[in-house]
Amino acid sequence: MLHSDAVRLLDVEDWSTWRDLRLRALAESPTAFGSTYDRERLYTPADWQELLADPTCASVLATVDGTPAGLAGGYPDLPGLLHVIAMWVDPAVRGRGLAGALLGALEKWAAERGLRLHLDVTTTNLAARRAYERYGFVGTGETRPLRDGAAEVVERLVLR
């Protein structure tokens, strides 16, 4: 299990750590995200800094033995809800509670702003769905394509 200090909120100074882990996530799990490696590898340092500087959004990082191992972000998109995005844990350390720790940090941040969590998960990613359900998310039955032109479909889940 993780120590409580293994997950932290990021700020603009952490842009290169976020960038490096985000690009790893997009390369490792290309069908899990609404964005792509080819798109985000073209972002400039200023683009990454702008993403982390937005005070209406949250970005969290999990580390294992001081090494970045997981990330998640969130932005308010629907009334009363924070949309969890960019959720990823390095396959080498999955099963250690990092997903729950990342979600917990986002849930705390959201609750302080009167928001609840929701997210999209590809319908074929059963391991991710199980992790979200263990945390307390439930399916809504609402589906849509992962992104324009994608064969993958996502379902929206909300935290009870």
ABEGO torsion letter per residue (X at the ends): XBBAAABBBBBAAAAAAAAAAAAAAAAABAAABABBAAAAAABBAAAAAAAAABAABBBBBBBBGGBBABBBBBBBABBGBBBBBGBBBBAAABGAGAAAAAAAAAAAAAAAAGBBBBBBBBAABAAAAAAAAAAGBBBAGBBBBABBGBABBBBBBBBX
